[in-house]
Each structure stands twice: as C-alpha cells, then as structure tokens.
Amino acid sequence: MPKFIFYLIEPFFFMTFILYLFLACVTAGTIPMVQEQERTEIKIVHELFRLRNEHKADSAEQYFADTILVYMKYLRNVPKKKITQSDKSFWKTHPGNKFEITAPIQLTLKGGRTTAIVIGKEYLDGNSYQYERIEITFDRDKKINSFRGFKWKKER
C-alpha cells in the first residue's frame, strides 16, 4: 500500500472520531423533553365526571354510544336518551351527589374495546361517601357503550 494513502486515511478517521465525540457531548445536553400524550379515553372520562358532578346530563350524553349495553346495575340495551332521563331523576332525588376520582385511571385494551377503570369516592348526600370502582367500556369510535359501578373496599 502506498504511503500517501495512509496519510490521507488516518486524518479522516481521527477527524471523524473527534466529530463523533463533539456531537455526543452537544446532543446529550439538549435532549428534548418527552411529553406523555394523554389518551383520548382518559380525557373523556375526566370530562364525563366533571359534567356528572355538575349534574349536566344533557352535556354528558355526547360521550355515550347510541345504545348502551350496560348502565350501572339494572339498565341494559337502552338508548342514550334513557340514560339521560335516568341520571336527571337520580340527581333530582340526590342533589348533593358527586364523584371524586382518588386513583389514576387504568386503561386496558381487549379486542378493539378500551376499558377504563376509575376508583373513587361517591358522595350521595355531599358529606358521606362510599368507595366505588367504575368500569367504562369504549367502542372503536371512542363512545361509551358500558358504564358499570361496583362498591369497592379500599385496600389499606
């Protein structure tokens, strides 16, 4: 191998190594902040409970599918208008009703359906409460098609 080629190649590798070290130091200090994007379902759940706490059944109706498979304990395969009427009559008898989310919302995805599990305190009269676990199932269009509540014993 001719000697002049060696003189051309060695500085190239040396300069490449220096450039690599320089870029490694510069970019390490300017790593962009990675923001976790909140899932649409979590935003819907927060907005739904805000509207429910304000007793705005008509506004909350937009988040439900046209037919709800299960709503709370006794309503099955009902149109969303029936859910709105049910909520209004419930809030008429329980004007102090509100729900406070006490744990992070958990999402599970199974067969194209997303289920949000919400744990919190339900205040029926505004003062005393019971812990509840709410399961909200979304269809592929991000509409609620199941809303079930269960009494829950808080683990200590």
Backbone torsions as a table, in degrees:
resi	resn	phi	psi	omega
1	MET	NA	129.8	-179.8
2	PRO	-65.3	146.7	-175.5
3	LYS	-68.1	-30.0	-176.7
4	PHE	-69.2	-28.3	177.5
5	ILE	-67.7	-38.4	178.9
6	PHE	-61.8	-39.6	179.0
7	TYR	-68.3	-26.9	177.9
8	LEU	-80.0	-38.4	-174.5
9	ILE	-78.4	-41.6	-175.8
10	GLU	-60.1	-46.6	178.1
11	PRO	-64.5	-32.1	178.6
12	PHE	-61.5	-47.7	179.7
13	PHE	-66.8	-38.6	178.8
14	PHE	-63.6	-45.1	-179.9
15	MET	-67.5	-36.2	177.3
16	THR	-64.0	-41.4	178.5
17	PHE	-63.8	-43.4	178.3
18	ILE	-63.6	-42.6	178.3
19	LEU	-62.7	-41.8	178.2
20	TYR	-60.9	-46.5	178.8
21	LEU	-62.3	-42.8	-179.9
22	PHE	-61.8	-48.7	-179.4
23	LEU	-65.9	-34.7	178.7
24	ALA	-64.7	-39.4	179.8
25	CYS	-73.8	-39.2	-176.7
26	VAL	-70.9	-46.1	-176.8
27	THR	-74.1	-23.7	179.7
28	ALA	-66.5	-30.4	-179.8
29	GLY	-84.2	-12.8	-176.4
30	THR	-119.9	40.8	178.3
31	ILE	-71.0	125.2	-179.2
32	PRO	-67.6	147.0	178.9
33	MET	-69.3	131.2	177.7
34	VAL	-92.0	116.3	178.7
35	GLN	-95.0	132.1	174.7
36	GLU	-78.3	124.7	179.5
37	GLN	-84.7	128.9	-179.0
38	GLU	-74.5	133.4	-179.0
39	ARG	-65.6	150.3	-179.4
40	THR	-59.1	-38.9	-178.6
41	GLU	-62.2	-39.1	179.8
42	ILE	-66.9	-40.4	176.5
43	LYS	-61.7	-42.0	179.3
44	ILE	-63.5	-42.4	-179.7
45	VAL	-62.7	-45.6	178.8
46	HIS	-61.5	-43.9	179.8
47	GLU	-66.5	-40.4	179.0
48	LEU	-60.5	-46.5	-179.3
49	PHE	-70.4	-30.0	174.2
50	ARG	-63.4	-46.4	179.1
51	LEU	-66.1	-38.4	178.7
52	ARG	-66.8	-37.7	178.5
53	ASN	-68.1	-26.8	175.9
54	GLU	-89.2	1.1	179.1
55	HIS	59.6	43.4	178.2
56	LYS	-106.6	77.8	-176.7
57	ALA	-65.6	-37.8	-179.1
58	ASP	-63.9	-37.5	179.2
59	SER	-73.8	-35.3	-179.5
60	ALA	-71.1	-20.7	-177.4
61	GLU	-59.1	-29.0	-177.0
62	GLN	-62.9	-21.8	-176.9
63	TYR	-88.4	-7.0	-177.9
64	PHE	-95.2	150.0	173.6
65	ALA	-70.4	168.4	-178.9
66	ASP	-61.6	-39.0	176.7
67	THR	-123.1	127.9	-179.6
68	ILE	-98.9	125.7	-178.1
69	LEU	-67.9	-47.2	180.0
70	VAL	-140.2	130.7	174.9
71	TYR	-129.3	118.7	-175.7
72	MET	53.2	-124.6	-171.0
73	LYS	-104.8	-39.4	-168.5
74	TYR	-109.6	-19.0	-176.8
75	LEU	-89.6	126.1	-179.9
76	ARG	-136.0	138.2	178.9
77	ASN	50.9	57.3	-179.2
78	VAL	-119.0	151.8	176.4
79	PRO	-72.3	158.6	-176.5
80	LYS	-65.4	-23.4	176.0
81	LYS	-63.9	-36.2	178.4
82	LYS	-66.7	-36.1	177.6
83	ILE	-64.6	-43.8	179.3
84	THR	-61.1	-45.1	178.1
85	GLN	-63.1	-41.7	179.8
86	SER	-62.4	-44.5	179.2
87	ASP	-63.6	-42.6	-179.6
88	LYS	-62.5	-43.4	179.7
89	SER	-68.6	-35.5	177.5
90	PHE	-65.0	-44.5	-178.4
91	TRP	-70.6	-23.9	175.9
92	LYS	-67.2	-38.5	179.1
93	THR	-84.5	-20.6	179.2
94	HIS	-127.5	74.4	-175.6
95	PRO	-66.9	-20.9	-179.9
96	GLY	-92.7	8.9	-176.7
97	ASN	-66.6	133.3	172.4
98	LYS	-157.0	163.1	-179.1
99	PHE	-128.2	130.1	-179.8
100	GLU	-114.8	119.1	178.9
101	ILE	-74.4	125.2	-175.8
102	THR	-112.3	-7.0	-179.1
103	ALA	-137.5	158.5	176.9
104	PRO	-60.5	144.2	-179.8
105	ILE	-73.9	131.3	179.7
106	GLN	-102.4	134.1	178.4
107	LEU	-114.0	137.0	172.1
108	THR	-128.1	145.4	-179.2
109	LEU	-120.0	124.7	-178.9
110	LYS	-147.8	119.0	176.1
111	GLY	60.2	36.6	178.9
112	GLY	81.8	-0.7	178.2
113	ARG	-111.7	133.8	178.3
114	THR	-102.4	132.4	177.2
115	THR	-114.8	127.3	176.5
116	ALA	-104.0	129.1	177.6
117	ILE	-108.7	120.0	-175.9
118	VAL	-117.1	125.9	178.2
119	ILE	-114.4	133.2	-178.3
120	GLY	-171.2	-171.0	-179.1
121	LYS	-106.3	130.0	173.3
122	GLU	-105.0	122.2	177.1
123	TYR	-99.7	111.1	178.6
124	LEU	-77.7	-41.6	-177.1
125	ASP	-106.6	0.2	-179.4
126	GLY	98.2	-17.2	-178.5
127	ASN	-116.2	-60.1	-178.5
128	SER	-85.5	150.9	-175.2
129	TYR	-139.9	165.2	170.4
130	GLN	-135.6	148.2	178.8
131	TYR	-77.4	139.2	178.6
132	GLU	-134.7	152.7	174.5
133	ARG	-117.6	117.4	-178.4
134	ILE	-106.0	129.6	175.5
135	GLU	-110.5	119.5	-179.9
136	ILE	-117.1	122.0	179.9
137	THR	-106.5	131.6	179.3
138	PHE	-106.5	144.5	173.5
139	ASP	-86.0	-172.7	-177.6
140	ARG	-65.7	-23.5	179.8
141	ASP	-90.3	10.1	-179.9
142	LYS	63.4	34.6	174.2
143	LYS	-108.5	144.7	-178.2
144	ILE	-77.0	124.9	175.7
145	ASN	-119.8	1.3	174.9
146	SER	-154.1	133.8	-178.9
147	PHE	-141.6	104.3	-176.0
148	ARG	-123.8	139.6	178.5
149	GLY	-118.6	141.3	179.7
150	PHE	-132.9	141.1	170.6
151	LYS	-65.8	144.8	-174.5
152	TRP	-138.4	134.5	175.7
153	LYS	-93.3	122.4	-177.7
154	LYS	-68.1	130.6	177.4
155	GLU	-79.7	135.8	-178.1
156	ARG	-102.4	NA	NA
